[in-house]
Amino acid sequence: MDDLGTLGGTHSGAEEVNAVGQVVGWADVPGGDDHAFLWESGAMEDLGILGGTESSASSLNDSEQIVGYAYTADGARHAFLWENGAMEDLGDLGGDWGWAIHINVLGQVVGASRTLGGGDHAFLWERNGGMEDLGTLGGRDSSAIGINASGQVVGYADTAGEDKHASLWENGTVYDLNGFVPEGSGWVLTGARRINDLGQVVGVGTHNGQTRAFLLTPIPEPSTLGVLGLAFLVAMRRLRPGRRRA
């Protein structure tokens, strides 16, 4: 186990590691503010801020593109993309809060941003198209948490009844992943965390009222999700109480 250190303060936390061993996260600077960092070859680099006091990195790909959030000079919290030594503000959906959570190999970024109406909505950001509001399942809030190399996005979205359901966004459509679970199974899928390049989805739900991890695998071909449907495979393990992350 390696202690990755800090940026001169007392605390730090690592969020993700890529295929070449680079690590990102947050670390205290002198004075106690958190800054996003990139760690490699035994050294921690401060990725900077967007004019405010704090930042944090959430994810990186193998091309050293890094995403997270940072505060601006006026106190807003915006999603950022860091590459080639510079931090770029990815904007917002009309509100003053945002967070880039994951980035894929193509540089597509997903996360959540506050809208002008006050709800937090899942977004997909692309270099040529900017930030796109991915919408909800009829409710107020949603968040995109994972994206694969095919651009399939997973996370959670509120239903019209304000229940949080695990969701998939694909080709402009949002799918409630509970629609792929057999009726009467006792399962309610509340949040999807990641989707791999085979279309397999992992996340959190409840089974007969007990919190469980889930794995969904597409059938009949793992490379196709969407209209072919998903088969529920297995609850991997019960989540421990107090584990952080939405």
N, C-alpha and C positions, 0 to 999 in steps of 0.2 A: 504494500500500500504506500502510495506517494502522497505526501502533504504538498498540495499545489501552492500553498502560501496565500498571501493577500497582496493588495496594492499599497501597503503601508499602514493599513488599519489592523483590526483584530479578528474579523470574520470574513468568510467566503463560502460560496456554494457552487458546485459544478452542476450543469444542466444537461449537457450532451457531449458525446465524443464521436468523431467521424472515423472513416476507415483508415486514415493515416495517423491516428492518435492525437489529433488536435482536440482540445477541450474548450468549451465555452461555459460561461456562467456569470456570477456577480462576485465582487469583492470590495471590502471597505478600503477607502482611501483615508489618509490622515484627516481627522475631523469627523469621520463616521459615515459619510455618504457612500452609497453603493455605486460602483461603476461596472459596466460590462467588461469582461476580459476574454482574451484568447490566450490559452496556454499551449506551448509546444516546446519540445527539447529543453525542458527544465526552466523555462522563463515565462512569466505572465505579462501580457501586454494590455495596457489600458486602452479600450476602444473609444473612450471619450463620451461626450454628451451632445445634446442638441440645443445647447444654450441654457439649460436648466442645471440642476444639481445632481441628478441621479440617472442611472441607466442600468439595464440588465439584459444579458444575452440568453436566448432560449434554445436556439437551434443553429446548426451549421451543416453545410454539405461538403463533399470532398473537393470542391473548388474554392474553399475558404470564403464562401459567402455566408455571412452571419446575420441572424435576425433577432429582434427582441423589442424592448421598449425603452424610451428615453423621454425625459421631461424637457419641454421647451422653455424659453425665457419667460413666457407668460404663464407658466404653470400647467400647461396642457401636457398630457401624456400621449405620445405618438409612437406608432410602430416605426421601426427603422430597419434598413438593410445596410450592412457594413461590407464593403469590398474594396480592394486595392487601396487600403489605408484610409478610407473616408467613410463617414457615417451619413446615410441619406435618409431624410424624413419621407416616409411613405404616405403621409397625409392622413385623412380621416374620412368618415362618412357623414360629416356634418356636426359631430359633437366634439368634446374636448378630451376624449379618452380612447386609447387604442393599444393593441398588443399584438406583435407578430410572434406566432407560436411555433411555426414549423416552416421549413424550406426544403424543396425537393432538388433533385439533381439538375433540373432545368432552370433553377432560379425562381420558380413560382413560389409565392409566399402566401400562407394562410394565417388567420388569426381572428380577432374580434375588434370592432370599433363602435363607439357610440354614435348613434344617428341623431339627426336634428330633432327628432321626436322624443329622444331620451332613451330608447331601447338600445341594447348592445347587439349588433348583428355580426354574423360570420362574414368574413371577406376573403376574396382571392385577389392577390395583387400580381400583375404581370408587367414586365418592362414596357411592352407596347400598348397595354390597355389601361394601366393604372389600377386603382382599387375598385373592385366590383362588390356590391352588396349581394350576398348569396341568399338573403331572406331567411324566413322561419317556416315552421309548420302551422302557421296561423296565429301564433302567439306573439309575445313581446320580444323575447331575446333568443339569441343563438350564438354559437361559437364554433369556428373551424379549428381543429386541433391537429389533424394530420393530413398529409397529401402524398400520393405516390408518384412514380415517374410518368404515369398516364394522365395525371391531372385529376384523378378521383380524390375527392375531399371528404373527410369524415369529422364528426364532432357531435354536438347536440343542438337541438332546437326546441323551443316551446311550442306546444300544441295550442289550439284555440282554447282549451281548458286550462292552459298554463302549466301543464305537465312537461317535464323535460324528457325528451326521447332521443335516443341515439339516432344519428342521421347521416345520410350519404348525399353529397351533391355531385351530380354528373350531367354534363351536357345541358346545363341550364335548368335542371330539375332537382328538387330536393325530395329524397325518399325517407320515410320513417322506417328504420330498420326493424321495428316491431312487426311490420307487415310481412316480414320473411320468417317469423317464428310461428310454429304451429299453434293454433288456438287451443286453449286448455293446458298449455305446457307449464303454466305457473310463472313464466318469465316476463319481466318488464325490462327492456334494455334502455338505460337512462343516459348513457354517454359512450361514444366511440372515441378511442384514443389514437389509434394508428391503423393504416391500411398499407399492406405491402404490394409489391408489383404483381402478385398473383391474385390480388383482389381480396385477400383474407383480411378480416377486420377484427380487432380486439378492443375491448372496452369493459365497462362496468354496468351491472344491472342488478335486479333482485330476482331471486327464485324462491317463490312461496314466502316472500317477505324477508329473506336473508340476502345480504349483500354478497354478490359473486362476480368474479371475472368471467368474461365470455370470449369465445372464438367463433366467428362466423366464416364459413368457407363457401364460395360460389359453386353452383352446380349447373350444368354438367361439366363445364370447363373452367378451371381456376383463373384463366386469363380474361374472362368476361363476367361482369357483375350485372348492373342494371336489370334489364328485362328478364334475364335467365333465372334470377332469384338466388336466394342464399339458403343454405342448409345450416341449421344450428348444430354444432358439433359437441361442444363440451364446456362445462364450467371448470376453468383451470384451478382456481383456488379462491378461498374466501379472503377478501381484503381485510387487512388488519385495521382496527379502529384508530383514528387519528392520522392516517396517512394523508399527506397534503396533495393538492391539485384538484381542480374541478373535473 
